[in-house]
Amino acid sequence: MTVDTTQRVDVSPHPAAPTRRSFLHTLAAGSLATPLLAGRPAAAQTGPGESFWEEVRRQFAFREERVPMNAANLCPSPRVVAERVSGLTRDIDVDCSFPNRAKFGPLLEASRAAAAAQLGVTADEIALVRNTSEANNVVNAGLPLEAGDEVVVWDQNHPTNNVAWDVRAARYGLKVTRVTTPSAPTGVDELVGVFERALTPRTRVLALTHVSNVSGVRLPVRELCEVAHRRGIHVHVDGAQSWGALDVDLRDLGCDSWTGSAHKWFLGPKEVGLLYVRADRVADIWPSIVAPSWGGAVEPRPRGARKFESLGQRDDAALAAVATTVAFHDRLGMARVEARIAELATMLKTGLAEAGFELVTPMAPDLSGGVVIADVDPDRRGRLVTALYEQHGIAGAATGGLRLCPHVYNTRDHVHRAVRGAAALRA
């Protein structure tokens, strides 16, 4: 017997936001339209005013006394996403039967299709896994490599795209070569040249990070892919600091595989990650986990990149909310999101530099993203970050220095407060 759940929760892929969140409806209807939405020539386009972003900030539940500015680690979700997760979770708790939970299959596919469209690829190239770490390890463990093969990595990669290669190398006799980039890169060509010189005839994989979480440096991924592909090298990119922060087109980037976490800049549900594998590379990568959803034999396998998400019991509510999060970003417009993050990050870098901090992160937007790091002695970082939170209500991190990562839920006033607080604590 099919259980009727329509009175409990809206299970459409893009449920209507509650009346209190009419902002999202007005965005969709265009009543807050700016020239970016009105189709005017690019030369005449201007971004939305601060009142627009103040309204965006009100879509998030955090209090002004405790302002999050550490998107590189964890972001709050907008209310429409949080309520989608909680509503569907309640629905499962009310009725966890197979008939009731059958609706989550189509909802998962709606999330996959929405994420794929946002990133410019096909749904069959997307696996929704649990986080970037898991996705990185799928590629690490699944690529067919032999003893003596070389993997070139950036020394600023996250451990799951860095140390994990050491572990595989120790087990299978691979060689791992680490590339160190200049501490103050002057341009794209300089960064490309450092990696190009590290590639050898034995290099099989180039493992990169789109934007570093320890320096804020943004690698020229497109150019590096072109260099590597001329040598037949697989390029894997950790996009944990770019999914939801940059207007990413994976087809344009040209990488073979790319990963991200929903709980960071994407503003999505917790314990959901994304793995993109280019269609012509899917068959070459072995899955790390095989659960009952795979089937009963090696063939037939799940279609496309779905073979990488045969993971057993999942958080169905969180997976369904990925589509809701994509809709939130789409209503804002990813180009506007990227521009707003660049605006706030530039304000922050300028303010910190004027306060006497030495920046680790490049000032130039084309060499950076939303991660902003100022140099602070290692023995002072933790105390400074704690004091900034307790005395000034700004939540940052001590990663690489003083790390502050503004997002669309932050305002200019938040940035000014962060700079004033950091300056006072530095004195």
Buried (B, 14 or more C-beta within 10 A) or exposed (E): EEBEBEEBBBBEBBBEBEEEBEBBEBBBEEEBEBBBBEEEEEEEBEBBEEEBBEBBBBBBEEEEEEBBBBBBBEBBBBBBBBBBBEBBBEBBEEEEEEEBBEBBEEBBBBBBBBBBBBBBBBBBBBBBBBBBBBBBBBBBBBBEBEEEBBBBBBEBBBEBBBEBBBBBBEEEEBBBBBBEBEEBBEEBEBBBEBBBEBBEEEBBBBBBBBBBBBBBBBBBBBBBBEBBBEEEBBBBBBBBBBBBBBBBBBEEBBBBBBBBBBBBBBBBBBBBBBBBBBEEBBEEBEBBBBEEEBEEEEEEBBEBBBBBBBBEEBBBBBBBBBBBBBBBBBBBBBEBBBBBBBBBBBBBBBBBBEBEBEBBBBBBBEBBBBBBBBBBEEEBBEEBBEBBBEEBBBBBBBBBBBBBBBBBBBBBEBBEBBBBBBBEBBE
